[in-house]
Amino acid sequence: MKEYQTITEISGPLVYAEVDEAIGYDEIVEIETAQGETLRGQVLESSEGVVAIQVFEGTSGIDQNASVRFLGETMKMPVTEDLLGRVLDGSGRPIDDGPEIVPEERQDIVGAAINPYSREYPEEFIETGVSAIDGMNTLVRGQKLPIFSSSGQPHSELAMQIARQASVPEEETEGEDGSEFAVIFGAMGITQEEANEFMQDFERTGALERSVVFMNLADDPAVERTVTPRMVLTTAEYLAFEKDYHVLVILTDMTNYCEALREIGAAREEVPGRRGYPGYMYTDLAQLYERAGRIQGRDGSVTQIPILTMPGDDDTHPIPDLTGYITEGQIYVDPDLNSQGLQPPVNVLPSLSRLMDDGIGEGLTREDHEDVANQMYAAYAEGENLRDLVNIVGREALSERDNKYLDFADRFETEFIDQGFDTNRDLVTTLEIGWDLLSMLPKDALNRIDEEFIETYYREDDSEHEVVEAAD
């Protein structure tokens, strides 16, 4: 291990130093300032004679008299099953006043890509307790399903609800592995107030016992934000593929992560891509998202719910746009539904889970699940279209059948979507509510449901509903 005092330039979060030997990319660095403070960094760029180092704690206090030591290894995460119930900072150090972590292993945070040949297809249900997700956009083990939100929306409350309620139901089918369920929560660039809310909720509900929490706050260095999701996913892979846990990873906020990439790119004077973000951001995000999945011969799984706030509520912005290309669907948090007081304000029409069909069906998830979801989607979409027409011609100009669709859309929002952030609905309850709503419509309107299911679940008593007159 060599020590240098050859710092030539300090630019934002980066330090440039001259070296006389080959230095590896991503190698960990210790920088000792003239005041005796030791800071950690990582080699971001290495060329003959010069290296660029990104400093996790920021470059304040570093000058050309500081010493630079290259440790000869990449950054590693100390992993152990005892991490469950612990709270760590964005670079994996305990901040919960608990005992020191005694790791079973130290694993490289970059991780190893899952061989596509060894991947097992995701097709097993994860119950979040949220009807808009379980009923309409089902989450499947090994899937990556992001939540698209915007500034000021209650995506944090939805994240907390999923974190404390999510579970893997005990299936009655053969081959149940009995694996335990764990949640790993990675917060990037959140405020202290949000952090306090998360921790109070975790502690109040007891969810912390089965969780590992990584906290990178808004006033923490932006460079640390580029490390946090990799720390999170390394821990998830260890618990899933070596300890047989089904792990749900919640990452919030991916927009803050991408802003950190842009800040580092600007400091390196890179040629910017769309809206100033690095041209390699797609590859960088793919390296994170593709670490979700299942592996043949392993009982555990890693499922991801990344949360991102779309700047200007624009889903064509590079961050949601690139995320949508990589992931298997998206859940939209809608500002209009939020302004109406719906909790959670999930808009099911633009939302999508591409693996839903494979995660529902016979057994615990009920055979009628897919039919009910398709019929409710179609009926709600029809009701939404009629709302636009009502604004032009008035409700009294519509037929009785059209008025039933309008009533359906209203009740769908107030009874199915609006369940509150503290209500945990199992899938059976969700589908029961769905059948109550579908029974508002005539039987001949249920053209997406098998006749057998209509005969079994249709509520005859609910089929006749008085048309509600529109208020002036």
C-alpha positions in Angstrom: 0.0 0.0 0.0 1.6 3.2 -1.2 1.0 6.7 0.1 1.1 9.8 -2.1 1.1 13.5 -1.4 0.6 14.4 -5.1 -2.9 16.0 -5.2 -2.9 18.3 -8.2 -6.6 19.4 -8.4 -9.8 19.5 -6.4 -13.0 19.9 -8.5 -16.4 19.5 -6.7 -16.6 16.0 -5.2 -13.5 14.9 -7.2 -9.8 14.9 -6.3 -7.1 14.4 -8.9 -3.7 12.9 -7.9 -0.5 11.9 -9.7 0.7 8.3 -9.4 3.6 6.2 -10.6 1.9 2.8 -10.7 -1.2 1.3 -12.2 -4.3 1.9 -10.1 -7.5 -0.2 -10.5 -10.9 1.2 -11.4 -13.2 1.4 -8.4 -10.3 0.9 -6.0 -10.9 2.2 -2.5 -8.9 5.2 -1.3 -8.2 6.8 2.1 -7.4 10.5 2.1 -5.8 11.9 5.3 -6.2 15.7 5.6 -3.7 18.0 7.2 -6.1 18.2 10.2 -5.8 14.4 10.7 -9.2 13.5 9.4 -9.5 10.4 7.3 -11.9 10.4 4.4 -12.9 7.6 2.1 -13.1 7.7 -1.7 -13.2 5.5 -4.8 -11.2 5.7 -8.0 -13.5 7.0 -10.7 -11.0 7.2 -13.5 -7.5 5.8 -13.9 -5.1 6.7 -16.7 -1.3 6.7 -17.0 0.1 8.9 -14.3 -3.2 10.4 -13.0 -6.3 9.1 -11.1 -9.6 10.8 -10.4 -11.0 10.0 -7.0 -14.6 10.6 -5.9 -14.7 11.4 -2.2 -17.7 10.0 -0.3 -17.7 12.6 2.5 -17.0 15.6 0.3 -13.8 17.4 -0.4 -14.1 20.0 2.3 -10.8 20.2 4.3 -8.7 18.5 1.5 -5.8 20.5 0.2 -2.6 19.6 -1.8 -0.9 18.6 1.5 -3.3 15.7 2.1 -2.0 12.1 1.9 -3.6 9.6 -0.5 -3.5 5.8 0.2 -4.7 3.2 -2.3 -6.0 0.1 -0.5 -5.8 -2.3 -3.4 -9.4 -3.5 -3.2 -12.8 -2.4 -4.4 -15.6 -1.3 -2.0 -17.2 -4.2 -0.1 -20.3 -4.6 2.0 -20.0 -6.5 5.3 -22.9 -8.9 5.2 -24.6 -11.1 7.8 -28.1 -12.2 8.7 -27.7 -10.1 11.8 -28.2 -7.0 9.7 -31.9 -7.5 9.9 -33.3 -4.9 12.3 -30.4 -2.5 11.8 -30.2 1.0 10.5 -27.1 2.0 8.4 -26.0 5.2 6.7 -25.7 5.4 2.9 -22.2 3.7 2.9 -23.2 0.8 5.2 -22.0 2.0 8.6 -24.4 1.6 11.6 -26.2 4.7 12.9 -28.6 3.1 15.3 -26.4 3.0 18.4 -26.4 -0.8 18.1 -23.4 -3.1 18.4 -20.7 -3.3 15.8 -21.6 -5.5 12.9 -19.6 -8.8 12.8 -19.8 -9.8 9.2 -19.9 -13.4 7.9 -18.6 -12.2 4.6 -17.5 -9.0 2.8 -18.9 -8.9 -0.7 -18.1 -6.6 -3.6 -20.9 -4.0 -4.0 -20.8 -4.1 -7.8 -22.1 -7.7 -7.6 -22.1 -10.3 -10.3 -24.6 -10.2 -13.2 -27.2 -13.1 -13.1 -26.6 -15.4 -16.1 -29.7 -15.2 -18.2 -29.6 -19.0 -18.6 -29.7 -19.4 -14.8 -32.6 -17.0 -14.3 -35.9 -18.5 -13.1 -39.0 -16.9 -14.6 -40.9 -14.7 -12.0 -44.3 -16.1 -11.5 -45.1 -16.2 -7.7 -47.3 -13.6 -6.0 -46.2 -11.0 -3.4 -49.0 -9.5 -1.4 -48.6 -5.8 -0.6 -52.0 -5.3 1.0 -52.7 -2.5 -1.4 -55.7 -3.2 -3.6 -54.6 -1.0 -6.5 -51.4 -3.1 -6.7 -52.5 -6.6 -5.7 -55.8 -6.5 -7.7 -54.8 -4.5 -10.8 -51.0 -4.5 -11.1 -49.8 -7.6 -9.2 -46.2 -7.7 -7.9 -44.4 -10.9 -8.6 -41.3 -12.4 -6.8 -38.2 -11.4 -8.8 -39.9 -8.5 -10.6 -38.7 -4.9 -10.8 -41.8 -2.7 -10.6 -41.2 1.1 -10.1 -43.5 3.7 -8.7 -43.7 6.9 -10.8 -44.6 9.9 -8.7 -44.0 13.6 -8.6 -43.0 16.2 -6.1 -45.4 16.7 -3.2 -47.2 13.4 -3.7 -47.5 10.8 -0.9 -45.1 8.2 -2.4 -43.3 8.0 0.9 -46.5 7.0 2.6 -47.1 4.3 0.0 -43.5 3.1 0.3 -43.9 2.8 4.1 -47.2 0.9 3.6 -45.7 -1.6 1.2 -42.6 -2.0 3.5 -44.7 -2.9 6.6 -47.4 -4.9 4.8 -45.7 -6.9 2.1 -45.5 -10.6 2.6 -45.2 -13.9 0.7 -48.5 -15.8 1.3 -48.2 -19.4 2.4 -49.2 -21.3 -0.7 -51.0 -24.6 -0.7 -49.2 -25.7 -3.8 -46.4 -28.2 -3.9 -42.8 -27.0 -3.8 -43.3 -24.3 -1.1 -39.8 -23.6 0.1 -40.7 -22.0 3.5 -38.3 -19.1 2.9 -38.6 -16.1 5.2 -39.5 -12.6 4.0 -37.4 -9.5 4.4 -37.5 -5.9 3.4 -34.4 -3.8 2.6 -35.2 -0.1 2.4 -32.7 2.3 0.7 -33.3 6.0 1.1 -31.3 8.4 -1.1 -31.3 12.1 -0.7 -34.3 12.3 1.6 -34.9 15.1 4.2 -34.4 14.6 7.9 -38.1 15.0 8.4 -38.8 12.1 5.9 -36.2 10.0 7.6 -37.8 10.5 11.0 -41.2 9.6 9.6 -39.8 6.4 8.0 -38.1 5.4 11.3 -41.1 6.2 13.5 -43.3 4.1 11.2 -40.9 1.2 11.1 -40.5 1.2 14.9 -44.2 1.7 15.6 -45.4 -1.2 13.4 -42.5 -3.6 14.2 -41.5 -3.8 10.6 -37.9 -2.9 11.5 -37.4 -6.4 12.9 -37.5 -8.0 9.4 -35.9 -5.0 7.6 -32.5 -3.5 6.9 -32.6 0.3 6.5 -30.0 2.4 4.6 -30.3 6.2 5.1 -28.6 8.7 2.9 -30.0 12.2 3.8 -30.2 15.3 1.6 -27.3 16.9 3.4 -25.1 13.9 3.0 -22.6 14.0 0.1 -24.1 13.4 -3.3 -21.3 10.9 -4.1 -22.4 8.6 -1.3 -25.8 8.4 -3.1 -24.1 6.5 -6.0 -22.9 3.8 -3.5 -26.2 3.4 -1.4 -28.2 1.3 -3.9 -25.3 -1.0 -4.5 -24.9 -1.5 -0.7 -28.6 -2.2 -0.6 -28.6 -4.7 -3.4 -25.5 -6.5 -2.2 -27.2 -7.1 1.1 -30.4 -8.2 -0.7 -28.5 -10.7 -2.8 -26.7 -12.2 0.2 -29.9 -12.7 2.1 -31.7 -14.1 -1.0 -29.2 -16.3 -2.6 -27.2 -17.4 0.4 -29.8 -17.3 3.3 -32.9 -18.2 1.2 -34.9 -15.1 2.0 -37.5 -13.6 -0.3 -36.3 -10.0 -0.3 -38.3 -6.9 -1.3 -36.0 -3.9 -2.0 -37.5 -0.5 -1.9 -35.3 2.3 -3.3 -36.3 5.9 -2.9 -35.7 8.3 -4.5 -34.0 7.2 -7.8 -34.3 10.8 -9.1 -31.8 11.9 -6.3 -29.5 9.1 -7.4 -29.6 10.3 -11.0 -29.0 13.9 -9.9 -25.8 12.7 -8.2 -24.7 11.0 -11.4 -25.2 14.3 -13.2 -23.3 16.2 -10.6 -20.3 13.9 -10.8 -20.5 13.9 -14.7 -20.4 17.7 -14.6 -17.4 17.7 -12.3 -15.6 15.3 -14.7 -16.5 17.7 -17.6 -18.1 14.9 -19.5 -20.1 15.6 -22.6 -23.7 15.6 -21.3 -26.6 13.6 -22.7 -30.3 14.4 -22.6 -31.1 17.3 -20.2 -27.5 17.2 -18.9 -27.6 13.7 -17.6 -24.7 11.4 -18.4 -24.9 9.4 -21.6 -24.3 6.2 -19.7 -27.2 6.7 -17.3 -29.2 3.9 -19.0 -26.4 1.4 -18.5 -25.9 2.6 -14.9 -29.6 2.2 -14.1 -29.7 -1.2 -15.8 -26.9 -2.4 -13.6 -29.0 -1.7 -10.6 -32.4 -2.8 -11.8 -31.2 -6.1 -13.4 -30.0 -7.3 -10.0 -33.6 -8.3 -9.3 -34.6 -11.8 -10.0 -34.6 -15.5 -9.1 -31.9 -18.0 -9.8 -32.4 -21.7 -10.6 -31.6 -23.9 -7.7 -31.9 -21.1 -5.1 -35.0 -20.7 -2.9 -34.6 -16.9 -2.4 -35.5 -14.0 -4.6 -34.8 -10.3 -5.0 -37.8 -8.1 -5.9 -37.4 -4.4 -6.5 -39.7 -1.4 -6.1 -37.7 1.7 -7.1 -39.5 5.0 -6.4 -38.8 8.1 -8.5 -40.3 11.6 -8.6 -40.8 12.7 -12.2 -39.6 16.3 -12.6 -42.6 18.4 -13.7 -44.7 15.2 -13.5 -43.3 14.4 -17.0 -43.0 10.7 -17.8 -40.9 11.5 -20.9 -38.1 12.9 -18.7 -35.0 10.8 -19.0 -35.2 9.2 -15.6 -38.7 7.7 -15.9 -38.2 7.1 -19.6 -35.1 5.0 -19.2 -36.5 3.3 -16.1 -39.6 2.3 -18.1 -37.4 0.6 -20.7 -35.6 -1.5 -18.2 -38.3 -2.5 -15.7 -41.4 -4.6 -16.0 -44.1 -2.0 -15.7 -44.8 1.0 -13.5 -47.3 2.2 -10.8 -48.5 5.8 -11.2 -49.2 8.0 -8.2 -51.7 10.6 -9.6 -51.8 14.3 -8.5 -55.5 14.6 -9.4 -56.5 11.6 -7.3 -54.3 12.9 -4.4 -56.1 16.3 -4.6 -59.4 14.4 -4.1 -58.0 12.8 -0.9 -57.6 9.2 -2.1 -55.1 7.1 -0.2 -53.1 5.8 -1.9 -53.7 7.9 -5.1 -52.8 5.2 -7.6 -54.1 5.7 -11.1 -54.6 2.2 -12.5 -55.2 3.2 -16.1 -51.6 4.1 -17.0 -50.2 1.7 -14.5 -48.9 -1.7 -15.7 -47.4 -4.9 -14.4 -46.1 -6.9 -17.3 -45.7 -10.0 -15.2 -49.1 -9.9 -13.6 -50.6 -12.6 -15.8 -47.9 -15.0 -14.7 -48.3 -14.3 -10.9 -52.1 -14.8 -10.7 -54.4 -17.7 -11.4 -55.2 -20.9 -9.7 -54.6 -21.5 -6.0 -54.2 -18.8 -3.4 -54.6 -16.0 -5.9 -58.0 -17.2 -7.1 -58.9 -18.3 -10.5 -61.1 -15.2 -11.2 -58.4 -12.7 -10.5 -57.3 -12.0 -14.1 -60.9 -11.7 -15.3 -62.0 -9.4 -12.5 -58.9 -7.1 -13.1 -59.5 -6.9 -16.8 -63.3 -6.2 -16.4 -62.7 -3.5 -13.7 -60.0 -1.8 -15.9 -62.4 -1.7 -18.9 -65.3 -0.4 -16.8 -63.2 2.2 -15.1 -61.8 3.4 -18.4 -65.3 3.6 -19.8 -66.4 5.7 -16.8 -63.4 8.0 -17.2 -64.3 8.6 -20.9 -68.0 9.3 -19.9 -66.8 11.9 -17.3 -65.4 14.0 -20.2 -68.7 13.6 -22.1 -70.7 14.7 -19.0 -68.8 18.0 -19.0 -70.1 18.7 -22.4 -73.7 17.4 -22.5 -74.6 16.9 -18.9 -75.4 13.6 -17.1 -79.1 13.7 -17.8 -78.3 13.3 -21.5 -76.7 9.9 -21.0 -78.4 6.5 -21.0 -79.1 4.5 -17.9 -76.3 2.1 -18.9 -73.8 5.0 -19.2 -74.9 6.3 -15.8 -74.1 3.0 -14.3 -70.5 3.2 -15.7 -70.2 6.7 -14.2 -71.4 5.4 -10.8 -68.9 2.5 -11.2 -66.0 4.9 -11.7 -66.9 6.9 -8.6 -67.3 3.9 -6.4 -64.1 2.3 -7.8 -62.1 5.3 -6.7 -63.8 5.7 -3.3 -64.1 2.0 -2.3 -61.4 0.1 -4.2 -58.6 2.6 -4.6 -59.1 4.7 -1.5 -58.3 2.2 1.3 -56.1 4.4 3.5 -52.4 4.0 4.2 -53.0 2.0 7.4 -55.4 -0.6 5.9 -54.0 -4.0 4.9 -56.3 -5.9 2.6 -55.6 -9.5 1.6 -56.3 -10.5 -1.9 -59.6 -12.2 -1.1 -60.9 -9.0 0.3 -59.7 -7.0 -2.7 -61.5 -9.4 -5.1 -64.7 -9.4 -3.0 -64.8 -5.6 -3.3 -64.2 -6.0 -7.0 -67.2 -8.3 -7.4 -69.3 -5.9 -5.3 -68.5 -3.1 -7.8 -68.9 -5.2 -10.9 -72.3 -6.3 -9.7 -73.4 -2.7 -10.3 -73.3 -3.5 -14.0 -75.7 -5.7 -16.0 -74.5 -9.3 -16.5 -74.3 -8.8 -20.2 -71.8 -6.0 -19.7 -69.3 -8.4 -18.1 -67.9 -9.6 -21.4 -64.4 -10.2 -20.1 -65.3 -12.7 -17.3 -65.9 -16.4 -17.7 -69.6 -17.4 -17.3 -68.7 -19.8 -14.5 -67.2 -17.0 -12.4 -70.3 -14.7 -13.0 -72.6 -17.5 -11.8 -70.5 -18.0 -8.7 -69.6 -14.4 -7.6 -72.1 -12.0 -9.2 -74.3 -10.3 -6.5 -77.9 -10.3 -7.8 -79.0 -8.0 -5.0 -76.4 -5.4 -6.1 -77.3 -5.5 -9.8 -79.9 -2.7 -9.5 -78.6 0.6 -8.3 -80.5 3.8 -8.4 -78.9 6.3 -10.8 -77.4 9.2 -8.8 -78.4 12.6 -10.2 -75.5 14.9 -10.9 -75.3 17.9 -8.6 -75.4 21.4 -10.1 
